[in-house]
Amino acid sequence: MKTFQLESKQWFSSCTEEPELKSFIQYIDSLKNYEKSGVPKDAGTDSDDGFDLGRMRRLMNRLGNPQSNFKSVHIAGTKGKGSTAVYLSNILRSEGYSVGCYTSPHMLSIRERMSVGRVGEPVSSKTLNSIFGRIKQRLDEAIVLENGCLSHFEVLTAVAFALFAQENVDIAIIEAGLGGARDATNVISSSELALSIITTIGEEHLAALGGSLESIAMAKAGIIKNGRPLILGGPFLPHIDCILRERASSMSSPIISASDGGIRTTVKGISMSKGRPSQCCDLVIELDLSSQLSIELCDLNLSMLGTHQLQNAVTATCAALCLRNEGWRISDGSIRAGLETTVVPGRSQFLASIEAEKLGLSGSTVLLDGAHTKDSAKALLETIQMAFSYSRLVVVVAMASDKDQLAFAKEFLSGRQLDAIFLTEVDIAGGTSRTTSASVLRDCWMQASRELGINVLHDRMIEYRELFKDNFSFSAKDSKQGTILAAEKSLSDSLRLANQILRGRTRNGSGILVVTGSLHIVAKVLASLNS
């Protein structure tokens, strides 16, 4: 397929470069990075094939076990753990606590993975360089002793723990990277753990986590610690719920379920503020007669849309109530403030009109969401349906090679009438080894359309070539055509053409342009706003 350059030759730059972090980034980039290369089979299972957690423990010992200097909330789950982590961090910061928050992956800067203090901004380059300089010699020694086997994620996790100890945080919110049992973050002992959270269990990283939902549940249950409370997000399939509860029972861990019958939520409507939508909700939690485990929040305004984000907010609120029951000072007002101020880039993120215009996408509502599984695709479509039920819809998709692309495509095609689908490609974690080509994605979506009996107009059809015959410029005559399916390597061209189709079909009406399939395509779009 032909590709054409946009007028702005610098439209898409590489992710934000930070010269002051050059030495640190070169150091960690020299280590094995499974986000870039993919995770080996069974690496996340608690078995002989799993990651060597002993290696991480030895590293933490060499650093003086900084994770023992503060209490931690440990979060695992297939989806929702990052949003839940930020919700909970913001609740605690609203109460005045100094909070360390460690999440992954990042969008534009490695600094995004660590926030510290009472504000929630990413750690500064100066502070990150300082902590790296202080522990580098011990990192060097550990790498030699481990025969070069320390990974990118293990070292970043160690840096985060050392940072939080240095900054004397009151509490840290730690998101697991993969699974739980053998994840590098799982060096937190029961005496250091305030509580653990398991958000959801779904079919992602199947090969790395044992090949089944049951094995995934067992891997994530590895973060449950003896005698420490467990917050279950959910809802879970009954047999998965049993696995998690049995593990908690064996560890004498009390359970609070965010899917309990004593929790009631209602989405009352969608409103616009500063060009972006928010959802107005009622949230009532009555877990027992104690006021410590009860709260009523009426007319709660969440910037992140969708019932899945409301459930993440409920999970974070249950965690906050549990901490309150454990003696932490957390008011209802701080819970409301923390939830209402939370925005996570790349999760149900709507661009402002001026941002869309900068990308050359004026006239369309642009939604960025890193959905990359069947379940997250379903949640995204439900969000769009809730907020824009009558709007025209085009999607621009890029995905990693280790995702279930067929299931993702089927969910989108069966969920709603699409005006156009543009399949494109981006680097994954800065490399191409996990990139799926646009043509492979196209073939996958064509297979999905055949299996679902949905007709699409694709580039192997005469009608398609007629539609784009004029220098690959979309024809306005298309207004009554069906779903267009196109493969285009260039992300910028994909967005330009998608917007052109959307504008042509909506005329003066409303249209939604969704960028999805991976946080990496979202990061690429966001990077262009800073170029």
N, C-alpha and C positions, 0 to 999 in steps of 0.2 A: 504494500500500500504506500502511496505517496505521502510524504510528510512535508510540511511547510513551516518556515520560521515565523514567529510572531515579530511584530515591529520592534518590540523591546527585546534585544538580544540577551539581556541579563535577566529575563523574566524568572527563570528558575536557576537559582544559585545553589551550591551545595549548602548543607546545613551550616548554621552560624559558626564561623571559625572564631576561636578565642585565643589569640596569640599568647596571652599571659599564661594560658594553661598548656602550652605546647609540650613541655617536658612531662607533665603528668599524663597527658593524653597519649603521647608516644610510649610512655611506660606501660600503661594498661593495654594499649593496642598491640603491644608485643606479646601479650599473653593469649592463651587459647580463649576464643570468644564463641560460645555455643549459640548466642543469639545470631551470629553471622553464619556459622557453619551448620547449625542444626544440632539437636541433642541426640546422643547415641541411644540405641534401643535399651530400654529398661533402666536408663541412667537415674531416673527419679524414684525407682522402687527401693524398698528397704530389703535389699538382697545383695548377693555377691556381685551382681552386675551394676549396682547403684553407685552413685558418686560416693567418694570416700569422705565421710563427714569427719573422720579422725584427722584428716589433713587440715580442715578448717579449725578444728579444736586446737591443734598444735599451733596454728598461726595465731589464734586468739591468746593462747598462753604466752606466746613470745611477745605479744603486745601488752601483756598485763591484764588480760580479760576485761577490756573496757566496758563490755556489755553488762558487767556486774555492778556498774556504778549507777544504774537507773532502772526503773521498772519499764517493762515493754508490753505492748499489745501486739500479738503476732497474728497476722492475717493470711490465710490461704483460701483458695477457691478457684474454680475455672473462670468465672466471670465476676466482675463487680468488686474485686478486692482493692483495686486502685482507687475507685470512687469512694468506697467505704472508708479507706484509709484517710482520704482527704476530708471527707465529712467529719470523721471523728477528730482528726487533728484540729480542724477549725472550731469544733465545739469546745475543745480543751483550751485552745488559744483565746476564745471568746471569754472564758472564765479567768484568763490571766496567767495560765500556765506557760512555761517555756517548753516547747514541744520539738522533738526531733522526728522527722517523718522521712522514711526511706521507701521509695517506690521504683518500679521499672516497667517498661523501658522509658527513655527520655525522648522528647520530640526534637528539640533543637540544640540543647546543650546538656552535657553530662551533669552539670550542676543541678538540673531539675530533679535528679533522683534524690537529692538530699535537701531538705529545708530544716531550718533550726531557729528556735527562738519564739517570740510571741507574735510575729507578723506573718510568717509563712512564705516569705520569698525564698527562692533557691539560694543555697549557700553561695557566698561571694567567691570570686576567683582568688582573692587574697587569702581568705580563710582556708579554702581548699588547698591552695599551694602550701600554706603554713603547716597544716596537719600532715600533708604528704611529705614535706621536708623533714618533719619531726620523726616520722616512722619509717622513712625510706630505707634506712640501713637495716632495720629489722625485717622489712619486706624482702630486701635483697637476700638476706641470710636464709629466710624461710624458703624462698624460691630455689636456692641452691640445695638446701636440705631435702626438699621435696622433688628434686630432680627435674625442676622446671614444670611441674604438674599443676601448680596453682593457676587457677583460671581468672579471666577478666572479672567475672561476677564475684568470685571469692575475695579478690583484692578490693573491689569496690565496696563490698559488704563490710570488710574489715576497716576500711577508711571511714565508712559511715558510723560504725560503732565507736571508733576512736574519736571522731568529730563530736558525736553526741556526749561522750564522756568529757572531752575537753571543754565543751560549752556548758557543761553542768545542767543538762536538761532535766526537767521534772519527770518527764515520761517520753518514751519513744514509741512511734507507731511503725511497725516493721512489716512490709509486704513480702511474702515469700516469692521467690522467682519461679521455681518449677516444683510442683507437687508440695512437699512439706517435709516428709521424713528425712530425706537426704539432701534437702536444700541447704545452701550455705548459711542461710539465716537461722537455721534450727540448732544454733549453739546456745540458745537461751534456756537456762535451767528453770525448774519450777519456782525456785526462790526469787528469780529475776522477772518472772512472768506475772503481769497483772491479770491478763486473761487472753484467751485465744479466740479467734473468729474463723469460721469456715462459711464462706458466702454461698457458693453454688458448686454443684458437681455436674460436669458435662463432658462430652466426648471431644476433648482437645488434648494434644500431646499423647495420644493413645499409645503409640509405640514406646515412648519414653517412660510411660507410667504403667506399663504392664498389660495393655491391650484390652481392658474392659472398664466399664463404669465402676465395678466393684474394686478393681485394683487401684483405680484413680482415687476412690473414696478412702481406701486404706492408706495410700501415700499421703493424702492431705490430712488424714487423721493423725499423722505422725507429729503434728505440732501440739496436740493435746498433752498437757503436763499434769502430773500427779497433784490432785487437790485444787487445781486452779480452774476458775469458771470457763465454760465454753459457750460462746454465742453461735447459734446456728442460724444462718440467713434463710436459704431455701426460697420456695418450697422444694423439697427433695422427693424423689420417688420413694415409696414406702420401704423397699428393701435397702436403699442407700441410707435413708434416715436411720434404719435399724443398725447398720454397720457403724455409723458415726456415734450413735447413742451407746452401743455396746462397748466401743472403745472408751468413751467418756466414763461409762460405769466402771470399767476395769481400772481406770485411773482415778476413781473417786472424784470426778470432776462434775460439779453442778452445772446444769444446762439451762440456758435461757434461749427460747426459740423465737425468732423474729417472724415466724409464721404461726404463732400461737393463736388460739381462738380468742384470747383477750386483747387482740390487736385489731383495730379497725382503721381502714384508710379509705379516703374518697378523693378522687380528682374532680374538682368542682368546675374547672374551666381553664382556658388558656388566655393569657393577656399579653400585650406587647409593652415592653419597656425599653427605651433607647434603641428601638429597631430590632430588638431580640425578644422572642417569646419566653414566657415563664408559665409554670403550671401552679394553680392555686389548689391547695390540698387541705384536707382535715386529717389529722393523725391522732389517734387515741390509743394509748397503751395502758392496760390494766392487768399486770401480771400477778399481783396479789393485793392484799388490803394495805400493804405498806406504801406510803407516799413516795418512798425511795425508788420503787419500781413501777411508778405510775406517772403518766404525763398526758396532758391534753393540749394539742396545738391546733388551733383553728385558723383558717385562712393563712396557712403556711405557703410561702411563695418560693418554689424551687426553680432555679435557673436551668437545671438539667432535666430535660423532659423525659417522659415515659414512665410506665408502671414499674419497669426494672430499676430506674433511678429512684423512684419512690421507695421501692423495696430496699435498695442500698441505704437510703436515708433512715428507714426503719431499723435496719441492722445496726447502723452506727448509733442510733438513739438507744437501742437496747444495750449496746456496749457502754454507752455513757451512763445509763441508769444502773447498770451492774457496777461500774466504777463508783458511782455515788453510793450504792449500797455497801461497797467495800470501804467507804470512808473518805473518798475523794469529794471535794467541794465542787459541785456542778449544779447550777441553777437551771430552771426551765427556760429562763431568758437566754442563757448562754447556748443551750441546745438549739433554740429557735435561730439565734443569730448565726451560729456555726453552720447550720443547714442552709440558711437563706443566702449566705455569702459564698457558698461553694460553687466553683466553676472549675472543671477539669478540661484542659485542652484536648480536643480530639474525641470527646465524649458528648454526643448530642450538642455539638458546638455550631451555632449559627453565626455567620459572619455579618458584621454590620454592613450597611449599604456602601459606605466609603471603602471598606476592605474589598468587597466584591468588585467595585469599580476599579480598584488598583490592579486586580487580577484580570481585568478586561471582561468581567462577567456581569456588567450592569444590567439591571432589569430582572434578574433572577434572585430568588432566595437561595443562598448557598448553605448547605448543611454538611459539616464534616463529622464523620463518625468512624472510629477504628474497628467497627464490627468485622469479624473474620471467621465466625462459626455459624452453623445453622441457627442456633438459639439466639445469638446476637443479631443475626439478620432478621429474625422474626421480631425481636424486640424493637429494632430500628424501624421496621415497617409499621408496627403498631403505634410507635411514636409519631411517625409521619401521618398515619391515618387519623390519629387523635387531633393533631394540630392543623393538618392541611388535607382534610378528607376529599376535597373536590379539586385539588390542584393537579396540574400536569406534572409528570415526574420523569426526570432522566437521571441515570446513574453513571458514574465514572469509577471503574473498579480496577485495583491492582492487588495481587495476593501473593503470599509466600508459597513456595512449592510444597511445603509440608502441611498445608491446610486442606480440609475437605472441600475442594472447590465446587464439586458437583452438588453437594448438599446445600451449599451456600447459594448457588445459582438457582436451584429448584425452589428454595424458600422465597427468593426475590420474585421469580417468575410466577409462582402460584399465589403470592400474597397480594399483588396489585397490578393493574394495567400499567406498563411502563412505555413511555414514548420512545426512549432510546437507551441503549446500553453501550457504553464505550469501554472496551477492555484495553488496558494499557499496562505499563510495567515501570517499576522503580527499584532502586537498590534496597536490599533488606539489611538493616544494621550496618550500612556502609559498604556492603559487598554484593556480589551478584550470584553467589553460590546457591542462595535460596530464592532467587527471583524467578517468577513464572513468566514466560514470554506471553506477549499479547495474543499471539496466534494459538498457543495452547489453551489460554483462557477462553478464546472465541470458540474453539472446538468443544470445550467443556460446556459452555452455555448453549451451544447448538444441540449437543446431546441432551441436555436438560430440557430444552424446548421440545425436542422430539418425544421424549419420554412423557412429557406432560400434555402433549398434543396442542402446543401453543405455536402459532405461526409467527415467525420473525423474518424480517427483511435483512439479509446478510450479503457480504461482499462477493459471494459466488453466484449471485442472482443478477439477471439483466436489469431488473427494476431498480436494484440498489445502485448499479453503475450509472443508470440514467439519472438517478436522484442527485448524484455527486459529480456529474460529468463536467461541469464548468469549473475547472481548476480546483476540484475537490471542495467546492463551495456549495453548501446546502441550498436546495431549491425551495422557495416559498410555496411552490405548487403542492408540497407534501402534506398539506393540512389534514387530509383525510387518510393518510397512510397509517399502517400499523406500527408495531414495535421494530425499531431499527437496531440491528446488532452489528457493531463495528469493532475491529481490532486496529489499534493505532499505538505504535511504540512511544510516540511523543506525548507526554502528559499534557503539555501546554496546548498542543493541537487537539487532543481529546476534549479538554475543557472548552476550548474555543468553539469547536463544532457542536458539542453538547449544548452549549448556551445558545448557539445559533438555531439549532433545532427547537429548543424550548421556546425561544422568542418567536420563532416562526409559527409554532403551533398555538401559543397562548395569545398571540397578538397583544392586546392590552390587558390580558388577564394575568392570573398568578401562576407561577411555575416554580418547582423545587428542583435544584440541581444538587445531587447527593454525591459526595466523594467518600468512598468506603472500600472495604476489603482488607485494610491493614492500617495500623497506626503509621506505617512508614510512608504511605501515599499522603496521609493527612499531614505528616511532618514536612513533606516536600512542598505542599501547598502553603503551609504556615511559614516555611523558610522564605518563600518568595515575597511574603508581606514585609519581611525585614531586610530585603535586599536593596 
